[in-house]
Amino acid sequence: MASDVQRRKVEVLVDAPLVRRVVALAEAAGVSGYTLLPTLGGAGRGGRWSDDQVTGAQAKVVFVTVTTDEKAAA
C-alpha cells in the first residue's frame, strides 16, 4: 500500500552571480537535489528585465528543489 509523503517545492529567482551562494545554503540545510533553470526575462517590483546575452549583466537563474518542510525552512 502506498503512503503519502509531504514535501515542499522551493523556487528561488536569483541573480546569476549569486547562484553558488544559494546552492551552498541549500546544501548546508541538507538539500541534496536541485535544478537550475536559465531565464529569458520577466517583470517585477523593479520593472521589466531581460537576459542580455552579450554581457549577462541582467542574467537570472531559477533554483528549484523539492524537500522536507524542515529543510525548506532552513
Residue pairs with C-beta under 8 A, 6 or more apart in sequence:
6 68
6 69
7 66
7 67
7 68
8 66
8 67
8 68
8 69
8 72
9 64
9 65
9 66
10 63
10 64
10 65
10 66
10 67
10 72
11 62
11 63
11 64
12 22
12 62
12 63
12 64
13 39
13 42
13 60
13 61
13 62
14 22
14 60
14 61
14 62
14 63
15 59
15 60
15 61
16 56
16 59
16 60
16 61
19 36
19 61
19 63
22 63
23 34
23 36
23 63
26 34
26 63
26 65
28 74
29 71
29 74
30 67
30 71
30 74
31 65
31 67
31 71
33 65
33 66
33 67
34 63
34 64
34 65
35 63
35 64
35 65
36 61
36 62
36 63
36 64
37 61
37 62
37 64
38 51
38 59
38 61
39 51
39 59
39 60
39 61
39 62
40 50
40 51
41 48
41 49
41 50
41 51
42 48
42 49
42 60
43 49
49 58
49 60
50 58
51 58
51 59
51 60
52 58
52 59
